[in-house]
Amino acid sequence: MIDNTWVPLVDYRRNGVPEVTVHGAVAWFKGKKPYHSYGGNVLCYGRSMMKPVQIKVIARELDPHLSWESKAVSIASHNAEPIHIEAVRDILKPSEYGLLQTPHSLPLMQFGKQLRRPRRWYHSCSGKHAAILRACAVNHWARIGYTLPQHPFHQVYVAKVREILGADLQSPVFAKDGCGLPTLAMTVNELAALFADLAVRKDEDWIWEAMIRHPDHIGGFNRLDSTILKSCGGRVIAKEGADGLLGLSILHPDYPDGLGVVIKISHGWDPRATWYVARWVLGVLGFELRNPYPLERQKAFIMEEIIPPDLRKNMSEVKPWDDWDPDQDRWYYNPDSYVKGWQDGSDTQLY
């Protein structure tokens, strides 16, 4: 029985009064053990957040064939900026372009008036699709039907997940993701365990290094995962997933067996809310992440329960506001002083 009971993660307050409350769940995993959970062990699909694990199973085959930029974009959910399209097209031969089965799409982030027609390259998952096709050619797997759950690529991926999680994999449910590939349902604890494992196995292949070398290829301009990758000095890899997912794999001296954190926003993709939670998760571990661009005359306040009890003492060291977070939800003087003068007759003009 699925029991996804969400809890508040962050409030948007106007002059101290909550106006918006964002719900979700946060899971921390260190090594092979759960570390902290807030919001319950909810079940969800891993979506594109799982690309570092999915591509890991074909990393060895792809290694001699891809540039570092193409390796990075194979893990990406990109904005379809020119750097992304160039890196994706480099994965395939021109004669193979017609094999790509991503849905026709417009860029994920658009600027100005768009006059382009939807294209398969613009889909945020085009890099992963191209990488799978290239691996199929190397492994002599059929490229026709590469999006089906019975295809060898997906069977190898599921075997890798079972290898890492063992008998702890609770749900074998598959569904068709937005890009047409299968996505596997897992609990947030399982997802966090897989991200903790990425830290332990970072030197086994090029996944970690590609994300660190080319962070803008992972998401793009003003994307949360790209910003985290650039902010944490190569010690954190971050990957967004559709409908409110963020996975963090963290190298930290206090967690030699790897630390994985997964944030799930209940109402879907909301990079701004996820950003505020990630700032505090990373902040108590000693990393600095800027805030997203300001809210509309509101400020964000996170629930301390998202942080493990033994780390809450570090919350006092996290600066909650950046210089671009002024108090725009109030006036810079006391209006009561003017009202009082008008009421007692000492001032006849109400300003």
Wavefront OBJ file of the C-alpha trace (Angstrom):
o trace
v 0.000 0.000 0.000
v 1.383 3.380 -0.996
v 1.253 5.967 1.794
v 2.815 9.174 0.538
v 2.003 11.574 3.363
v 3.888 14.777 2.655
v 5.200 17.222 5.236
v 6.036 20.944 4.989
v 9.599 21.626 3.826
v 9.623 25.374 3.288
v 7.356 28.391 3.891
v 7.250 31.541 1.781
v 6.416 34.338 4.234
v 5.413 37.955 3.608
v 6.509 40.115 6.554
v 6.588 37.043 8.774
v 3.215 35.578 7.790
v 3.273 32.280 5.814
v 1.532 32.575 2.443
v 2.818 29.482 0.622
v 3.873 26.137 2.113
v 5.756 23.649 -0.041
v 5.500 19.979 0.951
v 7.701 17.015 0.187
v 10.203 14.597 1.690
v 13.957 14.491 2.301
v 16.038 11.308 2.693
v 19.661 11.079 3.880
v 21.709 7.901 3.447
v 25.289 7.301 4.583
v 27.090 4.239 3.353
v 24.599 1.406 3.358
v 22.453 2.763 6.188
v 19.609 5.288 6.464
v 20.843 8.419 8.214
v 17.824 10.696 8.453
v 14.368 10.877 6.955
v 11.813 13.674 7.059
v 8.491 13.209 5.352
v 8.516 9.431 5.337
v 9.926 6.875 2.949
v 7.659 7.914 0.090
v 7.491 6.028 -3.195
v 8.193 7.865 -6.452
v 9.763 7.353 -9.860
v 13.462 8.136 -10.169
v 12.920 9.902 -13.501
v 15.926 11.751 -14.931
v 17.570 12.022 -11.528
v 18.777 8.459 -12.126
v 20.809 9.265 -15.236
v 24.188 9.048 -13.417
v 23.311 5.452 -12.441
v 21.743 4.588 -15.801
v 24.719 5.791 -17.835
v 27.133 4.157 -15.380
v 26.119 0.740 -16.733
v 27.378 1.649 -20.228
v 30.192 4.009 -19.218
v 32.971 1.558 -20.086
v 31.675 0.999 -23.619
v 31.224 4.714 -24.266
v 34.551 5.833 -22.804
v 36.727 5.620 -25.958
v 34.041 7.089 -28.223
v 32.803 10.259 -26.483
v 34.378 13.628 -25.751
v 34.096 14.972 -22.202
v 31.327 17.314 -23.352
v 29.350 14.423 -24.869
v 29.902 12.313 -21.758
v 28.448 15.116 -19.632
v 25.433 15.678 -21.876
v 24.663 11.939 -21.818
v 23.837 12.400 -18.097
v 22.027 15.701 -18.646
v 18.487 17.025 -18.557
v 19.601 19.995 -20.588
v 18.092 23.313 -21.610
v 18.828 22.656 -25.316
v 21.328 25.506 -25.466
v 23.769 25.419 -28.414
v 26.478 23.704 -26.318
v 24.051 20.906 -25.502
v 22.877 20.301 -29.056
v 26.445 20.238 -30.360
v 27.514 17.700 -27.715
v 24.488 15.463 -28.371
v 24.959 15.456 -32.143
v 28.611 14.470 -31.663
v 27.531 11.217 -30.003
v 25.944 9.831 -33.163
v 26.928 9.554 -36.788
v 24.728 11.623 -39.141
v 23.357 8.389 -40.580
v 22.107 7.468 -37.077
v 20.228 10.709 -36.311
v 16.947 9.207 -37.482
v 17.131 6.503 -34.801
v 16.640 9.008 -31.966
v 13.241 8.433 -30.345
v 12.974 11.396 -27.970
v 9.634 13.208 -28.354
v 9.624 16.355 -30.457
v 10.149 19.201 -28.010
v 11.008 22.851 -27.614
v 13.925 23.831 -25.340
v 13.226 23.344 -21.617
v 14.247 26.942 -20.850
v 13.318 29.458 -23.520
v 14.364 33.081 -23.831
v 12.404 35.615 -25.857
v 9.912 34.792 -28.576
v 10.417 31.310 -29.925
v 9.968 30.751 -33.635
v 11.561 27.299 -33.743
v 9.651 24.132 -34.441
v 9.861 21.247 -31.951
v 12.741 18.869 -32.636
v 13.988 15.652 -31.061
v 17.379 17.246 -30.273
v 15.680 19.842 -28.069
v 14.263 17.263 -25.683
v 16.091 17.439 -22.346
v 16.882 13.694 -22.531
v 18.332 13.651 -26.061
v 21.867 13.130 -24.717
v 20.892 9.976 -22.831
v 19.017 8.574 -25.798
v 21.975 9.210 -28.093
v 24.364 7.597 -25.599
v 22.174 4.489 -25.340
v 22.093 4.203 -29.126
v 25.879 4.480 -29.266
v 26.277 1.817 -26.575
v 23.873 -0.447 -28.459
v 26.139 -0.252 -31.509
v 29.236 -1.061 -29.443
v 27.551 -3.961 -27.609
v 25.806 -5.311 -30.731
v 22.417 -4.763 -29.110
v 19.405 -3.999 -31.303
v 18.850 -0.264 -31.632
v 15.268 -0.756 -32.719
v 13.227 -0.989 -29.525
v 15.854 0.601 -27.284
v 13.085 2.424 -25.385
v 11.299 -0.769 -24.349
v 11.669 -2.216 -20.832
v 12.746 -5.644 -22.149
v 15.719 -4.153 -24.035
v 19.135 -5.321 -22.769
v 20.106 -1.781 -21.671
v 17.261 -1.573 -19.187
v 17.811 -5.116 -17.973
v 21.451 -4.270 -17.241
v 20.355 -1.087 -15.451
v 17.872 -2.940 -13.222
v 20.539 -5.537 -12.437
v 22.877 -2.708 -11.350
v 20.180 -1.245 -9.074
v 19.599 -4.667 -7.509
v 23.345 -5.154 -7.096
v 23.566 -1.914 -5.089
v 20.326 -2.185 -3.109
v 20.152 -5.957 -2.878
v 16.979 -7.316 -1.357
v 16.073 -3.823 -0.183
v 14.565 -2.912 -3.571
v 10.927 -2.680 -2.557
v 9.074 -1.936 -5.789
v 9.595 -3.501 -9.224
v 7.066 -1.094 -10.837
v 8.053 0.423 -14.190
v 6.344 3.219 -16.064
v 7.015 5.069 -19.314
v 8.916 8.289 -18.603
v 8.225 11.555 -20.421
v 10.996 10.817 -22.920
v 9.597 7.339 -23.633
v 12.213 5.307 -21.743
v 11.251 3.165 -18.727
v 11.516 4.653 -15.242
v 11.632 2.530 -12.091
v 9.645 3.354 -8.943
v 11.714 3.464 -5.764
v 11.413 4.903 -2.283
v 13.326 8.062 -1.441
v 15.551 6.010 0.883
v 16.459 3.708 -2.007
v 17.154 6.676 -4.245
v 19.359 8.249 -1.562
v 21.221 4.942 -1.152
v 22.025 4.930 -4.881
v 23.393 8.474 -4.628
v 25.522 7.514 -1.621
v 26.896 4.661 -3.727
v 27.870 7.101 -6.509
v 30.280 8.776 -4.081
v 31.865 5.455 -3.110
v 32.340 4.402 -6.747
v 33.324 7.792 -8.160
v 36.693 6.566 -9.438
v 35.332 3.475 -11.185
v 34.354 5.386 -14.326
v 34.052 8.895 -15.839
v 30.562 9.807 -14.519
v 31.711 12.008 -11.618
v 34.531 13.680 -13.555
v 32.344 14.471 -16.575
v 29.762 16.217 -14.389
v 32.459 18.224 -12.611
v 34.338 19.121 -15.806
v 31.267 20.383 -17.661
v 28.586 21.396 -15.147
v 26.778 23.632 -17.645
v 26.229 20.614 -19.889
v 24.254 18.862 -17.094
v 21.467 21.444 -16.933
v 22.377 24.839 -18.283
v 21.855 28.498 -17.478
v 20.480 29.118 -13.965
v 19.743 25.441 -13.418
v 19.994 24.128 -9.859
v 22.121 21.059 -10.558
v 24.597 23.008 -12.698
v 24.881 25.689 -10.000
v 25.547 23.114 -7.253
v 28.181 21.407 -9.400
v 29.968 24.752 -9.834
v 29.603 25.780 -6.170
v 30.942 22.766 -4.295
v 34.497 22.400 -5.563
v 34.115 18.982 -7.161
v 32.964 17.341 -3.914
v 29.262 17.161 -4.790
v 27.453 15.944 -7.871
v 23.829 16.964 -8.255
v 21.139 15.835 -10.655
v 17.629 17.144 -11.045
v 14.747 14.894 -11.995
v 11.307 15.675 -13.366
v 8.431 16.415 -11.014
v 10.399 17.703 -8.065
v 13.493 15.540 -7.612
v 17.054 16.444 -6.684
v 19.769 13.899 -5.905
v 23.028 14.840 -4.178
v 26.099 12.616 -3.950
v 28.530 14.092 -1.449
v 32.183 13.561 -0.566
v 32.727 14.583 3.057
v 35.394 13.544 5.579
v 32.742 12.783 8.215
v 31.080 10.260 5.884
v 33.863 8.082 4.429
v 31.348 5.509 3.140
v 29.545 8.103 0.998
v 26.622 10.420 1.677
v 23.521 10.597 -0.490
v 20.603 13.017 -0.085
v 17.388 13.070 -2.109
v 14.849 15.911 -2.041
v 11.357 15.294 -3.421
v 8.872 18.165 -3.817
v 5.340 16.784 -3.673
v 3.674 19.050 -6.252
v 6.277 18.508 -8.960
v 9.153 20.397 -10.569
v 9.789 23.489 -8.469
v 13.486 24.296 -8.732
v 13.140 27.385 -6.535
v 11.682 25.483 -3.554
v 14.183 22.657 -4.085
v 16.956 25.252 -4.232
v 16.131 26.651 -0.769
v 16.129 23.158 0.762
v 19.389 22.248 -0.999
v 21.048 25.441 0.278
v 20.469 24.332 3.875
v 21.294 20.657 3.281
v 24.615 21.646 1.760
v 25.095 24.553 4.175
v 25.164 22.407 7.325
v 27.832 20.269 5.621
v 30.034 23.312 5.004
v 29.175 24.055 1.360
v 27.974 27.459 0.140
v 25.145 27.617 -2.389
v 23.587 30.941 -3.352
v 19.853 31.432 -3.096
v 17.696 31.346 -6.244
v 16.498 34.651 -7.627
v 14.188 36.451 -5.157
v 10.570 35.611 -4.513
v 7.849 38.246 -5.118
v 8.171 40.226 -1.864
v 8.393 37.016 0.172
v 11.194 35.166 1.930
v 11.716 31.425 2.282
v 11.991 29.709 5.679
v 12.893 26.022 5.814
v 11.784 23.493 8.452
v 14.688 22.439 10.654
v 13.455 18.841 10.537
v 14.943 18.450 7.057
v 18.358 18.437 8.770
v 19.583 15.431 10.831
v 19.487 16.232 14.591
v 23.264 15.974 14.996
v 23.813 18.575 12.238
v 21.229 21.147 13.368
v 23.845 22.919 15.457
v 25.447 23.912 12.131
v 22.299 25.720 10.980
v 23.406 28.845 12.847
v 26.403 29.037 10.517
v 24.281 29.095 7.354
v 23.590 32.596 6.063
v 19.875 32.545 5.178
v 19.843 35.539 2.834
v 22.016 36.746 0.024
v 22.596 40.412 -0.787
v 19.827 40.206 -3.411
v 17.259 39.221 -0.762
v 16.277 42.670 0.618
v 13.248 43.142 2.841
v 10.896 44.035 -0.009
v 7.859 42.767 1.894
v 7.763 45.725 4.321
v 8.517 49.444 4.640
v 11.814 50.811 5.904
v 10.126 53.086 8.466
v 7.483 52.629 11.140
v 4.082 53.641 9.664
v 2.561 53.689 13.175
v 4.486 56.864 14.072
v 2.745 58.768 11.261
v -0.660 57.280 12.061
v -0.303 58.267 15.750
v 0.489 61.882 14.853
v -2.579 62.060 12.651
v -4.806 60.499 15.313
v -3.746 62.807 18.167
v -3.956 65.919 15.964
v -0.277 66.815 16.071
v -0.013 66.107 12.347
v -2.928 66.945 10.028
v -1.488 65.205 6.986
v -1.510 61.469 6.557
v 1.512 60.446 4.528
l 1 2 3 4 5 6 7 8 9 10 11 12 13 14 15 16 17 18 19 20 21 22 23 24 25 26 27 28 29 30 31 32 33 34 35 36 37 38 39 40 41 42 43 44 45 46 47 48 49 50 51 52 53 54 55 56 57 58 59 60 61 62 63 64 65 66 67 68 69 70 71 72 73 74 75 76 77 78 79 80 81 82 83 84 85 86 87 88 89 90 91 92 93 94 95 96 97 98 99 100 101 102 103 104 105 106 107 108 109 110 111 112 113 114 115 116 117 118 119 120 121 122 123 124 125 126 127 128 129 130 131 132 133 134 135 136 137 138 139 140 141 142 143 144 145 146 147 148 149 150 151 152 153 154 155 156 157 158 159 160 161 162 163 164 165 166 167 168 169 170 171 172 173 174 175 176 177 178 179 180 181 182 183 184 185 186 187 188 189 190 191 192 193 194 195 196 197 198 199 200 201 202 203 204 205 206 207 208 209 210 211 212 213 214 215 216 217 218 219 220 221 222 223 224 225 226 227 228 229 230 231 232 233 234 235 236 237 238 239 240 241 242 243 244 245 246 247 248 249 250 251 252 253 254 255 256 257 258 259 260 261 262 263 264 265 266 267 268 269 270 271 272 273 274 275 276 277 278 279 280 281 282 283 284 285 286 287 288 289 290 291 292 293 294 295 296 297 298 299 300 301 302 303 304 305 306 307 308 309 310 311 312 313 314 315 316 317 318 319 320 321 322 323 324 325 326 327 328 329 330 331 332 333 334 335 336 337 338 339 340 341 342 343 344 345 346 347 348 349 350 351
